[in-house]
Each structure stands twice: as structure tokens, then as C-alpha cells.
Amino acid sequence: MTKFHKQSLSPELRDLACSIGEAAKKEGLDFFDTIFEVVDHETLNAAAAYHGFPNRYPHWRWGMHYDRLAKTYRYGLSTIYELVINTNPSYAYLLDSNPLVLQKTVMAHVYGHVDFFKNNYWFSKTNRKMLDQMASHASSIRKIQEDIGQEEVERFIDYSLSLDNLIDIHSPFKRPVVSEAGEGQVTHPAKLQAKKYMDSYVNPKDVLAAKQQEIDNFRQQKKHFPVRPERDVLQFLLAHAPLSEWQKKVLDIIRTEAYYFAPQAQTKILNEGWASYWHSKIMTSVHPLEPSEIVDFCDLHAGVVAESGHNLNPYRLGIELLRYAKKRWDEGKFGIKYLSYDDPKQRRDHLIPTQLGASKIFEIRKWHNDVTFIDEFLDEDFCHEHKMFVYQYDPKQKKRVITSRDFGPIKQQLLDSITNLGQPIIEVTDGNYKNRGELLLCHRFAGEERSMEQAKQTLEALYHLWSRGVHIASQVAGKKVVLSFDGSEHHQDIGDAVVQEAS
Amino acid sequence: MYTKMDSDLSRFRKIVRGQVRKELKNFISSGDIITQIPSQGNRKSQTLSIPLPQINLPKFTHGPNNNNQQKGVAQGKGDVGKDVASSDEPGGQASQSPADHAYESEVTLDELGQLLGEELNLPRIEQKGNKTFEQKHRRYSGVLNQGPESLHHFTRTYRSALKRSIASGIYDPKNPVVVPIKDDKKYRSFQAVNQPLGSAVMIYMMDVSGSMGDKQKELVRLTSFWLDTWLTHSYKGVERRFIIHDATAKVVAEDLFYRTRESGGTLISSAYKKAIDLINNEFPPQDWNIYLFHFSDGDNWSQNDTQLCLQLLDSSILPAANLFCYGQTESRYGSGYFLKDLTKHYQLPASGKVVASQISDQGSIIPALKTFLGSGR
């Protein structure tokens, strides 16, 4: 059915790939070597189901993704035109049935993505040899399955996958914390060197006493485990859960892959916007299409950036916001004076031909992710210009109803939905809860509630890893709620008393 | 060609069908895509629903704990307070409201045959006639470098280990120790070959009398359809004949067999007589393996006719046939005694040529087929 073999490009496509690449470079794009492969839809769908990497470990969910893609393709509901993976060199798959104008557009789009992978800060810590690592993950898991049995390994993978959103997406960018063990060793404050008669001046007693107090406090605190709340729950489980060697290996693989894919989820809007911006620019001005292809191109591009009912299209939002930012910096619409205007008309009339837009968008591509991008550039004028609104489900009408067109709620809602990849922020706060070796997780409430039904089932999965009671504290309808699972029963505590005990 | 995706896909399908990992059942959602296709003419467009089973592993997620909290940002026209001018259909997105319809697993006919085939077989096939009919058979004739340990080919492994050690100069004739490494391992592999088995004919008989309600007819049709699906998948070159009967019987074409709506009284013997005619004229028992399947609600016209049936079975059918299967649905009038009479006469379940089963609802179709053709009979 699916074969991943190299199908060399036809001379025509090869020449196009070169010339479009040259054109992109001239515009300032800077990408890894990109290897295009033309594949049939089965291979492309299979690759997409494997998230781009044909050599993933065996698991049913790839089959599930594939089933969906194959069916939506078969019934003509959706087609994937291309797929590109963040490796060096980068591999991009093109669908063999794409017409030539589409292949050209897709190539330009791909160069945009690869440039983004290479230069965006949030991708700077990803493994560019991920193909090799994926292959090694696959062979480890196959080996483990041979030893342990498919069913048991698969079950463990499923439990781990239930938790694979509990990572700290920012941890690759944090400075490593000083080892906690070292901090705990100090029992007395360090004294400055001084001759005996000077000692009471150089090291005053009250200062020493205060420091001693601090250390004692810290040592007291250290009895808390972990010392600080840990957001990388998977890491915590790896270090402290009673797992066997093979289980640790599997969990580590799941965690590594979750971290690898996190930046792509973190930059979905910006990345797609950037690639769409460049395919549109390159195809229309830098490496122009044949006049006969223009209508097809417009049709295609309109499809990519179409509004889709009640779902925000990341391609559309990304490209429009980039263009908006470019325009603002081209027209000098930035700085204290511009921002101080209250009247939209004043803002509109503020025109200084600074022509800084091009360099501004490269700066955005370098440093921003979706959250910072939207936080910094989505403003009131943009919201109105693009007719954005907030909707909410109305149970009476059984419809989604527009609740607001005001800038504040729109931006808030949008940011909420993408912060931490749209996942709740959950940390381990106590690994020895109730002094019984039980595990307490805490949901840091940020305005959005956590789904309760799923939480129960997830706790069950967590229990299989921790092997003792597991708890999660969060906030529902303004009240603190602790959900617990002890291996056989679920338990729910509502009210403040419980949480004080927890903290 | 067998690839990695095939194995992941078949694993997923097995889970969805509940063959393995039953604990995941709770996480399976049907998640159809519902899309509109224009139908012929200018009538209303038809709704087409494509089942897209999904297994959603639970996660800690944001989620509305009641529907009032579903919200989001979008763009487009419309005033505050008006409903979102969404496109008419939810498109490729999983719809937000849980679908009501139960999950239907999409099984192709061939897959269905395969599913059944793992558990069924035709009993007592004899080498008769001119071998027109074939069975798929696995022949372990090949050797591969990869495979399950259960198919490890010991001799070949050592032979290749010996070759390697001679070639690399490790081998010492005075101390002939050969230690295989991973690359030396050889495994048996099979090929599916069609094995000629003889000639066989299936004779399907169905009661289409007035006492058979639509539900009953549907059931026996389903049963014979599944039976036929499996047979044609597993055995090539099987002859099939279809007989419908009420008070009289006739031989019909396949599609008619599945579609006929008749009414009238029931004389089961008429069908048996027809079958005997068929056997005598077309399928002499010395040349053919003969399998008969009869479906009815058992509501025979008279006890006399039942006696006649048993007589016909004993004197003509059973001596000629390899197997006679009888499936009975529940009669609308609750007067289906034929199954009882058969059971009494042949002391069922005995291990003779007669097998009978009750088919009371859709769920009992597969068990019935297993009674008919279960392996090891």
C-alpha cells in the first residue's frame, strides 16, 4: 500500500524547485537544504498520519489518523497537498496529482516553512536529526514489544499518551535549576573571613541569625517534595514513579516526542501565516507564474485562506496579521506617539513612510510564537477590519451566538485558547501527599475550567504509572475541587478546607 | 505489499471492533463526517454520513463542564446576538455535539469473509468429481530474514551462521562451534495457495411464505447472505443454487432469492423435493460435495408434511449430502415446531449430518453460522 522510497523529481520539477529556491533566497529567506519527494496520495496520507515521519513506533493511533485521512480524501472532502518536516535537511512530500501551478505554490510554501523551522527561536532547541531518533524510538519499542508483549506495551503507551500534554513547553529555554540536593546540604550560613577581633563586625550576629533562619526555613521547606511545583509532570514521573526499565524507556520516548512537536503547535498560526505570505509573494511578484496560471493560483490561495464558519483559520489569521504588521511598520505606525492616539481616524492618518515592514516581519519570524505574536500585534483596528467576534453556545437556541465584537474579549478569548498550547497548566505540587506517597497535581486556574469527566479517566491512567493514590486539585464553578482516585474508587472533595490541606 | 501502516490500521480496526483491548471501548466515538451530496434530479440533496470511528484517549483538557461554556473566536459578518453564520455543514471538523447514532464499523465484504473464515470451515469435504473448487491454503514454502519466533527456521539459521563464519574466517574445523547472530536468523514464511478440493454445491432454501414477516425474512436473508459471503471468499469455484418455497418451490436466481416477496402457505417438503430433483439431475452425489441450508420459521402446514420431510431427509437427502443445516427464525404466530421435530428425530445436537439452530435476532446470526460450520465439526 504505502511505500516510502525516493522518487526523484522530474527534470521540470527539479528546475522549478531550484529557481523558486533561488527566488526565495533573494527575498531573504534562509532555509535548510530541502528535499522534495513526489508521492501518491496513499503515501502522503500515511506520512501525514505518522506526523511526517514514516518510521514511527507501532501504535494504533497512526492507523486511526490514516483511516480518517484516507476516507476524507476518498470522498473528496479534503486533500493534503504537501507535508514538510522539521529536520536538516528538510524533507517535503508533494502529492503527485497536484497540477503544476499547485506544485509551484507548494514549493514556495514549503521554503517558507523550512525558513521558519531554521530561524524561529522556538525551534532552536529541536533535534534536527529527528528522523534518526524516531527510527531509534521505533526499534526500541519494537524490541520491548517482543520481550514484554504487544498488548501490555501498547496499554502502557496509551496511559502515557493520556499524560503527554503535561510537559513544560518552556523548559528547553530555562536555565537548569541549581541541583536541589546541593542546596539542602548547607546547614550554617557561610561566614566571611575575618580576624577574630573583627569577627563580630564583619559577621554581625543578627545578620547571621537571619541567614540561619532562612536556611532552616529552606530545609524545612525541602521536606516538601518536590521543592518547587514541577510543570514537567512526565519528567517527574520518570524520576520518581515506580516504573520498570522498559516503562521508563517508553515514557521517555513519549516525552521526547511530545517536546519535539511542541514548537509546531506553539507556532501554528505564525508558521502557516509566514509560509502563506511567502508563497503568495513569490508566486505573484518574485518568481511570477505564467499569466494562464494566475486564475488557478487565486482560486487555490483563496481556498487556503478562506473563512471557515466558526473556526478561526490559522492560515488566514497568520497571513493577515503579518501583512498588517508589515503595513504598520511601512507606514511608521508604531512608537509612543502612534500608540497614544485614541481615535482610529488619527491612527489612520498617521503616515510616515518608514518602510521598515520587511525587516519587521523577519524580526517577528525570528522571535515570536503564536501567543506573543497575537499579544503584540493583534489590535483593535485589526479586529474591526477583519470582523472578528466572540461566540458562545446558546443552549436555548442550540446555536452558537455572537456574544461580542469588542476588542477586549476577542483578544482575551484568543489568547486563552492558545496559551500553553490550549492545554491546562498542571503541575506536580506534592509527591508525598498526606504523607502516604500519593501524588497531588494542581491545575493552575487561568479562567478556563478543566473537563471533569475526562479528568477522572485521566487520573486512572496516571494511577497506573504512579501505583498509589492520585489527586488533582482545580477550580470548578468558583470552588476548589480535588478529584482523587485510589485504584478502585473516584472521590471528589469540594470546598476550601481540602485545598488548604493540600497546600 | 504488507507495510507498517497496514499493521497499525488493522490494529486500530481490531480495537474498534472490540476484538482486542476491550477496555478502550469507552473512548471510542463514532464521529461521522456528515456531508451533503447532490442527488440526481433537482430534488433535495442527500445527506451522506461517513463513519469515522475515533478513539480519544482521556487527557486533562480545558473543557466546558456544561454546554453554556462553549466559546471561541471567529471572523465574519453578523450582529451581536445573532447566531454565527456558519457554513451549512460542520465540514471536516468533528461536530461538537455528540452524535446520537451508534457506531457502525465499516467492514468490506472481503474483510467480513475473512473475519468469519477464521472460525468457520466446511466440514467433511471429500475428493469428488473433477476438482473445480478450491480452498485457500497456507503453504510454508519460503524463508525470510524476519518473522515471529514461532516460525524460526533452526536449520536454515545455522546454515547461514556456518556460511558467515566460514566466509569471515572464524570457523575452525577442529573446534566446529557455530554461533548464530541476529542477522543469521531465518524464518519460515507462507504463501497462500489455492488447493483443489473437489466439486461442491451449496443449495440454499428459503421459506418465503405468508407466515414469514418482514423481520423474519430479513433475518434469514442476512444469514444466507453472510454465509454466502464467507463461502465465496474462502472457497473458489463453488456452485450455488437458490430455492424459495411457500406451498410450492422453485429454483431462482441469486438476486431474486434475496428480493422475492411472496405469500402463501408453507409446505417444507416442496423445497426438499425440489432439492432432491436438483441433486438427481445436476449434482450426482458421487461427483459432488453437497451442502444444504434451509431457513424457515418452522411453521409447517401440517404434521403430515413434517413427517414427509423427515422421510425425504432420511431416504434421499442425507445419504447424498455432506451436511444439512436448518436455521429457524421465530414465527410470528409462535407456532414454529419444525425445529423441535427435527431435534427430536435426530437427537440433536448429535454429530451427524444434520445441524439446526435458532436465529432469533441479528445477534444470533453469527452464533448460528458457527453452529453450522464451526471449525472441528
Interface residues (C-beta under 8 A of the other chain):
Chain A: M1 T2 K3 A46 A49 Y50 P54 P58 H59 W60 R61 W62 G63 M64 Y66 D67 R68 K71 T72 Y75 L77 S78 E146 E151 E154 R155 D158 L161 S162 L163 N165 L166 E307 S308 G309 H310 N311 L312 R316 H386 K387 M388 F389 V390 Y391 Q392 Y393 D394 P395 Q397 K399 R400 V401 I402 T403 S404 R405 I410 Q413 L414 S417 G422 Q423 P424 I426 L441 H443 E448 E449 R450 S451 M452 Q454 A455 K456 Q457 T458 E460 A461 I472 V476 A477
Chain B: M1 T3 K4 M5 D6 S7 D8 L9 S10 R11 F12 R13 I15 V20 R21 L24 N26 F27 I33 T35 L48 I50 L52 P53 Q54 I55 L57 P58 K59 F60 T61 H62 G63 P64 N65 N67 N68 Q69 Q70 K71 G72 V73 A74 Q75 G76 K77 G78 D79 V80 G81 K82 D83 V84 A85 S86 S87 P90 G91 G92 Q93 Q96 E149
